[in-house]
Amino acid sequence: MTVFFKFEADFVDSLRCIPMQVRYKLDTCGIKLKLSDWNHMTQVERGALVKLPCSTVTEIQAYQEYLQQLIIKNTGTPPTNLPIEPEPAWLNSSTVPDSIQDKAQEIGLTITLSQWANLTTLQRFALIKLSRSGHENHNFPKAIAEFNLVNSH
């Protein structure tokens, strides 16, 4: 299923930036996709990366191979492989990562364990990415609001 978040609305129509669901798939298949490489791709190629499944072992392998071929075709250079997290924090609904709590505290919030557990895997992934330094942190409060986490004090 294709999911775009409201906080991504300013770029998902044109797909000029890499949406969270594709970033999730990149972390799942262990490939680094630079924005410059993404921008070399056609709308159709970007759309395929959005729509292609990447959950089962077979799907992850197929996604990885497709993406590698796409990057080589468009840039002439193979992509950088990333280590695949064996137990990523976004799959753990029983612990709210410190980076999330720290970022939430900056905007005067606390995220409870039940709130964290009730988020989808993709929502947890998005919050983790948005809470890291050097990422589009201005979207963290937007994501918090979109995921209905603002009433947590």
MOURJO-V573011 format. One record per helix or strand. SS is the DSSP state (A for helix, B for strand). FROM is the first residue (numbers start at 0). TO is the last residue. If there is no record, write none. Layout:
BEGIN
[[SS;FROM;TO] [SS;FROM;TO]]
END
This chain:
BEGIN
[[A;5;11] [A;19;28] [B;30;31] [A;34;39] [A;42;50] [A;56;74] [B;79;80] [A;88;90] [A;97;105] [A;112;117] [A;120;130] [A;137;145]]
END
